[in-house]
Amino acid sequence: MSYSDYLQLDKILNAQHLLSAAHDETLFIIQHQTSELWMKLAIHELNATCRLIAADDLQPAFKTLARVSRILEQLNSAWDVLRTMTPSEYTQFRDALGQSSGLQSWQYRMIEFLVGNKNAAVLRFHEHDKPVFERLEAARRAPSLYDLTIQLLARRGLLIDQAVLERDVSLPHADDDSVSAAWLSVYREPSRFWELYELAEKLVDLEDYFRRWRFNHVTTVERVIGFKRGTGGTGGVSYLRKMLDVVLFPELWRLRTEL
């Protein structure tokens, strides 16, 4: 077996099928293809993290969470490359994209569902693909990374309201006072709750990088197309800016003020 055989480079390097003669379409395709590969790895690591936290096996969970943050860092760097494309260069092939849009990335939706942003409305983008739709729906109905973390807090003896532990996990988590109190206890006595303290910081790292990813996305879109509507029919920049207000782990951010 050769290097090329093992990596199936013939498939990867011949998967760029341009729809125009524009020079920058190659950049556009490769940036999105490589981002999808990084997202595939992020999903792999997040699924592993969920299993580890559910099993109270936190040390390897710290490793997988740290890896997800590094993956998000790579995804952030990809926007730097795409931003070298000017509005004039993008308009040379944009019409060839038709209605295709990054909003249709099912892997991005999977990452959001795994970390807790459960928005059932976005499933409409995937109704045409039954296997993908069913996979996403299963993830939406399963406990997210943060749901599993809150359950862990309760198992470690911290007081979490029963309503939180028994809530409908297909919906986004809402900021809760009992969860905030639990995290405050952890941060006030880190030596006593060291594993939970480290887990909390790994989660904050993850959301920090995730926020940067979203910010870089909206900044890149504004730089390249301004306030034109997105190819998928959304408001483009105005739609993406709303995503900047989504908070995945609200109690971990609130305690910074209350501590």
Disulfide bonds with the S-S distance in Angstrom:
none
